[in-house]
Amino acid sequence: GESEEGKRLVIDTILNRVDSELSYFPDTVSEVIFQKNAFSSTTDGRMEKCYVMEDICELVKEELENRTNNDVLYFRTGHYSNYGTPMFAEGNHYFSSI
């Protein structure tokens, strides 16, 4: 339900974690997504209700080529995360850097 920009920033958060040299982020997309306590959708059952959407696949391909934001590492809905330095809000997501 987020804007295209918001979707891109969520994708960037995942990709930036994969690329991060910080030791507490895993090195693959799957490991980042399923890292314990990383994303609520993997623990609250929403992940099982997800399905592949072609427009999201296209956004992922575009972000792999040219990221919208190289600094976002955290996001949370409704307010900033307890982690990182608050950066900005896009839609209902609040993004932070390290």
C-alpha positions, 0 to 999 in steps of 0.5 A, a space after each residue: 500500500 505504499 508509494 513507488 518511492 516507499 517501495 523502492 526505499 524498502 527494497 534499498 533497505 534490504 539491499 543496503 543491509 546485504 551490501 553492508 560491511 557491518 557484521 550484524 547484517 547477513 550477506 544474502 537477501 534471504 538471510 537479511 529478510 529472515 534474520 531474527 527480529 529484522 522484519 515483522 512481516 516474517 514473524 506475524 504471518 503476513 509473509 505467508 499472504 504475500 505473492 509475487 507482483 511483476 511491478 515490484 520485481 521491476 522495481 527490484 531490478 531497477 534498484 539493483 542497477 541504480 539505488 534510490 538511497 544507499 544509506 537507509 538501513 532501518 525502517 518502521 511503520 508509524 514512527 522511527 526505529 530504535 536503531 539508527 539515525 532518523 532520516 525521513 518519512 515516506 508514506 507510513 514508513 520512517 527510514 533511518 541510517 546507521 
